[in-house]
Amino acid sequence: MPEPFKNLFSLALIEKMASDIHKNDSTFDKSSFIKRAAFKLDELELKARSEQISEALYAYLPSDFERAGAILLESLAPVSLNQNTDDIGNEGLSAWAIMPLNSYVGKYGLEHFSLSMKLLKEMTKRFSSEFGIRYFLLHDPVATLAVLQEWAVDENYHVRRLASEGSRPRLPWAMQLPEFIKHPQPLVDLLSLMKDDDEEYVRRSVANHLNDIAKDHPELVADIAVSWMKGASKDRQRLVKHACRTLFKDGNTQVLAAFGFQQIRIDDAKLTIDKDLVEMGDAITFSLELQAPTNGKSRKLMIDYVVHHQKANGKTSPKVFKWKNMTQDASETLCLAKRHAFKPISTRVYHSGEHFIEVLVNGNSVARVGFALQVS
């Protein structure tokens, strides 16, 4: 079996942190730090381990944050652009050791803004400071955003990526940023600086950030997609497409049009299924026939399908699945088939009763057919 993810925060890592810090502060109580940071470590999950290490840092670093910050800066490993985040063998603090340092700076450095920004900038070059920066975005968003504007064009791509990733309003594992969830325009202004970044690592973060925003402000991100697609390079097109993945699934016509999927009405669609009753553990195969367009022009098609699952209360819940993107020629009749299995999964409870398969083409519903699922 693979090693549990939480074991990235191991006794070996804690001992190395103690040694790295002690080299730059001879008064640092290594043994007491290790004892406190590793207390009942086996009983803790990953985030809890990180927080316990952070609390131990607070207990045994100097109470003067300016002095403590200087010690941590001196204790960092040399910068390597190609970070190996699982490697604790570097000379100095790096990799997963940076995560509890992030928390320490975020909790105890709020009144030491300049030093804290310097610490987070240097730490992100060795891992990521996406969790630590959020304390400052909540505490002083104006000043912190001003710093992120500078970082968005920094020479180090890990710093540029932090400007995007650290300010994501709904970053997984992290505290949310409620004010930016409500009012994301300052974040959009920030992201625009990185839409043509040289690094895919940065552009991917920008796309994920925009997808976060799209969940609360779909019209805003749809407008951004239309704007950014004008004269877009292939890299920017990929960024926008990934950023709009939620909007694609929702059939947002503005986004579909930006990628050449025009809103069309399809009357000549025929959907058939291979059985009317499906038993749990079995699969259903459905076939779609699309007649050629009558205007003599080819058309781009994004074909998805929806399974409407029966719920316990008798209503149905839709789940959209990607199917196929293609171009239909002017004289072509398309015949497509798809197999969908019904197997137990941890994220869904199946119920016996009537279900539906629905096909969407360019966001429009073109056909729907019902069947029964039998759950033993």
C-alpha positions as CSV (number, residue, x, y, z in Angstrom):
1,M,0.0,0.0,0.0
2,P,1.2,3.6,-0.7
3,E,2.4,5.6,2.3
4,P,-0.5,7.7,3.8
5,F,-0.3,11.3,2.6
6,K,-0.3,12.6,6.2
7,N,3.1,10.9,6.8
8,L,4.7,13.7,4.8
9,F,4.7,15.3,8.2
10,S,6.9,12.7,9.9
11,L,9.2,12.6,12.9
12,A,12.1,12.8,10.5
13,L,10.8,16.0,9.0
14,I,10.3,17.5,12.5
15,E,13.8,16.6,13.6
16,K,15.2,18.1,10.4
17,M,13.3,21.3,11.0
18,A,14.7,21.5,14.5
19,S,18.2,21.0,13.2
20,D,17.9,23.6,10.4
21,I,16.5,26.2,12.8
22,H,19.1,25.5,15.5
23,K,21.9,26.1,13.1
24,N,20.8,29.7,12.9
25,D,19.7,30.1,16.5
26,S,21.7,28.3,19.1
27,T,19.1,29.1,21.8
28,F,16.4,27.1,20.0
29,D,15.4,24.2,22.2
30,K,15.5,21.4,19.7
31,S,14.4,18.6,22.0
32,S,11.4,20.4,23.4
33,F,10.3,21.5,20.0
34,I,10.5,18.0,18.6
35,K,8.6,16.6,21.6
36,R,5.8,19.1,21.2
37,A,5.6,19.0,17.4
38,A,5.5,15.2,17.3
39,F,3.1,14.7,20.2
40,K,0.8,11.8,19.4
41,L,1.7,12.4,15.7
42,D,0.2,9.1,14.6
43,E,-3.2,10.1,15.7
44,L,-3.3,13.3,13.6
45,E,-4.2,13.9,10.0
46,L,-2.2,16.0,7.6
47,K,-3.6,19.5,8.4
48,A,-3.6,18.8,12.2
49,R,0.0,17.7,12.1
50,S,0.9,20.9,10.3
51,E,-0.9,23.1,12.8
52,Q,0.7,21.3,15.7
53,I,4.2,21.9,14.2
54,S,3.2,25.6,13.7
55,E,2.2,25.9,17.4
56,A,5.5,24.3,18.4
57,L,7.3,26.9,16.4
58,Y,5.4,29.7,18.2
59,A,6.4,28.1,21.5
60,Y,10.1,27.8,20.9
61,L,11.0,30.5,18.4
62,P,11.8,34.0,20.0
63,S,8.6,35.9,21.0
64,D,9.9,38.9,19.0
65,F,8.5,38.2,15.6
66,E,11.1,40.3,13.8
67,R,13.9,38.2,15.3
68,A,12.0,34.9,14.7
69,G,11.4,35.9,11.1
70,A,15.0,36.7,10.5
71,I,16.0,33.2,11.9
72,L,13.5,31.5,9.6
73,L,14.8,33.4,6.6
74,E,18.3,32.3,7.4
75,S,17.1,28.7,7.8
76,L,15.5,28.3,4.4
77,A,17.1,26.0,1.8
78,P,18.7,27.4,-1.3
79,V,16.2,28.2,-4.1
80,S,15.5,25.6,-6.7
81,L,13.0,26.4,-9.4
82,N,12.3,22.7,-10.0
83,Q,11.0,22.0,-6.5
84,N,10.7,18.4,-5.2
85,T,8.1,18.8,-2.6
86,D,8.5,15.3,-1.2
87,D,12.3,15.7,-0.6
88,I,13.4,16.6,3.0
89,G,17.0,16.1,2.2
90,N,17.8,19.6,1.2
91,E,20.2,21.8,3.2
92,G,17.7,24.1,5.0
93,L,13.9,24.3,5.3
94,S,12.0,23.4,2.2
95,A,9.3,21.1,0.8
96,W,6.5,20.2,3.3
97,A,8.3,21.9,6.1
98,I,7.2,25.2,4.6
99,M,3.5,24.5,5.2
100,P,3.6,24.9,9.0
101,L,5.9,27.9,8.6
102,N,3.1,29.5,6.4
103,S,0.6,29.1,9.2
104,Y,3.1,30.5,11.7
105,V,3.6,33.7,9.6
106,G,-0.1,34.1,8.9
107,K,-1.1,33.8,12.6
108,Y,1.7,35.8,14.2
109,G,3.0,38.1,11.6
110,L,-0.1,40.2,10.8
111,E,1.4,43.3,12.6
112,H,4.7,42.8,10.8
113,F,3.5,43.2,7.2
114,S,6.7,43.9,5.3
115,L,8.6,41.1,7.0
116,S,5.8,38.7,6.6
117,M,5.5,39.4,2.9
118,K,9.2,38.8,2.5
119,L,8.9,35.5,4.4
120,L,6.0,34.3,2.3
121,K,7.6,35.3,-0.9
122,E,10.8,33.4,-0.1
123,M,8.9,30.4,1.3
124,T,6.8,30.0,-1.8
125,K,10.0,29.6,-3.9
126,R,10.7,26.5,-1.9
127,F,7.1,25.0,-1.7
128,S,4.0,27.3,-1.7
129,S,2.7,30.1,0.5
130,E,-0.9,29.8,-0.7
131,F,-2.3,29.2,2.7
132,G,-0.3,31.7,4.6
133,I,-1.1,34.7,2.3
134,R,-4.8,34.2,3.0
135,Y,-4.5,35.5,6.6
136,F,-3.3,38.8,5.1
137,L,-5.9,39.0,2.4
138,L,-8.5,38.7,5.2
139,H,-6.7,41.1,7.5
140,D,-5.6,43.8,5.1
141,P,-6.9,43.1,1.5
142,V,-5.9,46.4,0.0
143,A,-2.2,46.3,1.0
144,T,-2.0,42.5,0.3
145,L,-3.5,42.9,-3.2
146,A,-1.0,45.6,-3.9
147,V,1.8,43.2,-3.1
148,L,0.2,40.4,-5.2
149,Q,0.1,42.9,-8.2
150,E,3.9,43.1,-7.9
151,W,4.3,39.4,-7.5
152,A,2.1,38.7,-10.6
153,V,5.0,39.9,-12.8
154,D,7.9,38.6,-10.6
155,E,10.8,36.9,-12.3
156,N,10.2,33.7,-10.3
157,Y,7.3,31.7,-11.6
158,H,6.5,30.2,-8.2
159,V,6.0,33.8,-6.9
160,R,3.7,34.6,-9.9
161,R,1.7,31.4,-9.3
162,L,1.2,32.4,-5.6
163,A,-0.4,35.7,-6.8
164,S,-3.1,33.6,-8.4
165,E,-3.3,30.5,-6.3
166,G,-3.1,32.2,-2.9
167,S,-6.0,34.6,-3.8
168,R,-8.4,31.9,-5.1
169,P,-11.7,32.7,-3.3
170,R,-12.5,29.0,-2.8
171,L,-9.1,27.4,-2.6
172,P,-9.4,23.7,-1.6
173,W,-8.1,22.9,2.0
174,A,-7.9,26.6,2.8
175,M,-10.1,29.3,4.5
176,Q,-12.4,31.0,2.1
177,L,-12.2,34.7,1.2
178,P,-15.9,35.8,1.6
179,E,-15.4,39.4,0.5
180,F,-13.7,38.3,-2.8
181,I,-16.4,35.7,-3.3
182,K,-19.0,38.5,-3.3
183,H,-16.8,41.1,-5.1
184,P,-14.2,39.4,-7.4
185,Q,-13.4,42.2,-9.7
186,P,-10.0,43.1,-7.9
187,L,-9.0,39.4,-8.4
188,V,-9.9,39.6,-12.1
189,D,-7.7,42.7,-12.5
190,L,-4.9,40.7,-10.8
191,L,-5.4,37.6,-13.0
192,S,-5.3,39.6,-16.2
193,L,-1.7,40.2,-15.6
194,M,-1.0,36.5,-15.8
195,K,-3.3,35.4,-18.7
196,D,-0.3,35.1,-21.0
197,D,2.3,33.9,-18.5
198,D,5.2,31.9,-20.0
199,E,4.6,29.0,-17.6
200,E,1.8,26.5,-17.8
201,Y,2.0,26.1,-14.1
202,V,0.9,29.7,-13.6
203,R,-1.7,29.7,-16.4
204,R,-3.3,26.6,-14.9
205,S,-3.7,28.4,-11.6
206,V,-5.3,31.3,-13.3
207,A,-7.7,29.0,-15.0
208,N,-8.6,27.2,-11.7
209,H,-9.0,30.6,-10.1
210,L,-11.5,31.8,-12.8
211,N,-13.4,28.5,-12.5
212,D,-13.8,29.3,-8.7
213,I,-15.2,32.7,-9.6
214,A,-17.5,31.2,-12.2
215,K,-19.4,29.2,-9.6
216,D,-20.6,32.5,-8.0
217,H,-20.4,34.9,-11.0
218,P,-21.0,32.9,-14.2
219,E,-21.9,36.0,-16.3
220,L,-18.6,37.8,-15.2
221,V,-16.4,34.8,-16.3
222,A,-18.4,34.4,-19.5
223,D,-17.7,38.0,-20.3
224,I,-14.0,37.5,-19.5
225,A,-13.9,34.4,-21.8
226,V,-15.3,36.4,-24.7
227,S,-12.8,39.2,-24.1
228,W,-9.7,37.0,-23.6
229,M,-10.5,34.9,-26.6
230,K,-10.0,37.8,-29.0
231,G,-6.6,37.4,-30.6
232,A,-5.8,34.7,-28.1
233,S,-2.8,32.5,-28.5
234,K,-3.2,28.7,-28.2
235,D,-1.9,28.8,-24.7
236,R,-4.5,31.4,-23.7
237,Q,-7.2,29.5,-25.5
238,R,-6.4,26.4,-23.4
239,L,-6.4,28.6,-20.2
240,V,-9.9,30.0,-21.0
241,K,-11.3,26.6,-21.9
242,H,-10.1,25.1,-18.6
243,A,-11.4,28.2,-16.7
244,C,-14.8,27.7,-18.3
245,R,-15.2,24.0,-17.6
246,T,-18.1,24.6,-15.2
247,L,-19.8,27.0,-17.6
248,F,-19.4,24.4,-20.4
249,K,-21.1,21.8,-18.3
250,D,-23.9,24.3,-17.5
251,G,-24.3,24.9,-21.2
252,N,-23.5,28.6,-21.0
253,T,-24.3,29.9,-24.5
254,Q,-22.0,32.9,-24.3
255,V,-19.0,30.7,-23.6
256,L,-20.0,28.1,-26.1
257,A,-20.2,30.8,-28.8
258,A,-16.8,32.1,-27.8
259,F,-15.4,28.7,-28.8
260,G,-17.4,28.5,-32.0
261,F,-20.2,26.3,-30.7
262,Q,-23.1,28.3,-32.0
263,Q,-26.5,28.0,-30.3
264,I,-28.5,25.8,-32.7
265,R,-31.9,24.2,-32.7
266,I,-31.8,20.5,-33.6
267,D,-35.2,19.0,-34.5
268,D,-33.8,15.9,-36.3
269,A,-32.3,14.1,-33.2
270,K,-33.2,10.5,-32.4
271,L,-32.2,8.9,-29.1
272,T,-32.7,5.2,-28.4
273,I,-31.7,2.9,-25.6
274,D,-30.9,-0.9,-25.6
275,K,-33.1,-1.7,-22.6
276,D,-35.9,-0.3,-20.6
277,L,-34.8,-1.9,-17.3
278,V,-31.3,-1.7,-15.9
279,E,-30.2,-3.7,-12.8
280,M,-27.6,-2.2,-10.4
281,G,-24.2,-3.3,-11.6
282,D,-25.2,-3.5,-15.2
283,A,-25.0,-0.8,-17.9
284,I,-27.2,0.9,-20.5
285,T,-26.2,1.7,-24.0
286,F,-27.8,4.6,-25.8
287,S,-27.5,5.7,-29.4
288,L,-27.9,9.2,-30.9
289,E,-28.7,10.0,-34.5
290,L,-28.3,13.6,-35.7
291,Q,-29.4,14.6,-39.2
292,A,-27.2,16.9,-41.3
293,P,-27.8,20.6,-41.0
294,T,-30.3,22.0,-43.5
295,N,-28.4,25.2,-44.3
296,G,-25.6,23.5,-46.1
297,K,-22.9,24.4,-43.6
298,S,-20.7,22.4,-41.3
299,R,-21.0,23.1,-37.6
300,K,-19.0,22.5,-34.4
301,L,-20.8,20.3,-31.9
302,M,-20.2,19.8,-28.2
303,I,-22.2,16.7,-27.2
304,D,-22.8,15.9,-23.5
305,Y,-25.3,13.6,-21.8
306,V,-27.2,13.9,-18.6
307,V,-28.2,11.1,-16.3
308,H,-31.2,12.1,-14.2
309,H,-30.9,9.9,-11.1
310,Q,-33.9,9.0,-9.0
311,K,-33.8,10.4,-5.4
312,A,-35.4,9.1,-2.3
313,N,-38.1,11.7,-2.4
314,G,-39.2,10.7,-5.9
315,K,-37.6,13.6,-7.7
316,T,-34.6,13.3,-10.0
317,S,-31.1,14.8,-9.7
318,P,-29.1,15.6,-13.0
319,K,-25.5,14.7,-13.5
320,V,-23.8,16.0,-16.6
321,F,-21.1,13.8,-18.4
322,K,-18.8,14.9,-21.2
323,W,-19.3,12.9,-24.4
324,K,-17.7,14.2,-27.6
325,N,-16.6,17.4,-29.4
326,M,-16.7,17.2,-33.2
327,T,-17.6,18.9,-36.4
328,Q,-20.6,17.7,-38.4
329,D,-20.2,18.2,-42.2
330,A,-23.0,19.7,-44.2
331,S,-24.1,16.3,-45.7
332,E,-23.3,14.1,-42.7
333,T,-25.7,12.2,-40.5
334,L,-24.0,11.4,-37.2
335,C,-24.6,8.1,-35.5
336,L,-23.1,7.8,-32.0
337,A,-23.3,5.3,-29.2
338,K,-22.4,5.4,-25.5
339,R,-22.3,2.9,-22.7
340,H,-23.0,4.1,-19.1
341,A,-22.5,1.7,-16.2
342,F,-24.4,1.8,-12.9
343,K,-22.0,0.7,-10.2
344,P,-21.9,1.5,-6.5
345,I,-19.7,4.6,-5.8
346,S,-19.1,6.4,-2.5
347,T,-20.4,9.8,-3.7
348,R,-23.9,8.6,-4.8
349,V,-26.8,6.6,-3.3
350,Y,-28.8,4.9,-6.0
351,H,-32.6,4.4,-5.7
352,S,-34.9,2.2,-7.7
353,G,-37.3,3.9,-10.1
354,E,-37.5,5.9,-13.2
355,H,-34.4,7.5,-14.6
356,F,-33.7,9.5,-17.7
357,I,-30.9,10.0,-20.3
358,E,-30.8,13.4,-21.8
359,V,-28.5,14.6,-24.6
360,L,-27.2,18.2,-24.8
361,V,-25.8,19.6,-28.0
362,N,-24.1,23.0,-27.6
363,G,-25.9,23.4,-24.4
364,N,-29.3,22.7,-25.8
365,S,-31.4,19.7,-24.9
366,V,-32.2,17.7,-28.1
367,A,-33.5,14.4,-26.8
368,R,-34.6,12.6,-23.7
369,V,-35.6,9.0,-22.9
370,G,-36.6,7.2,-19.7
371,F,-35.8,3.8,-18.2
372,A,-36.1,2.0,-14.9
373,L,-33.2,1.2,-12.6
374,Q,-33.6,-1.7,-10.2
375,V,-31.4,-1.6,-7.0
376,S,-31.6,-4.9,-5.2
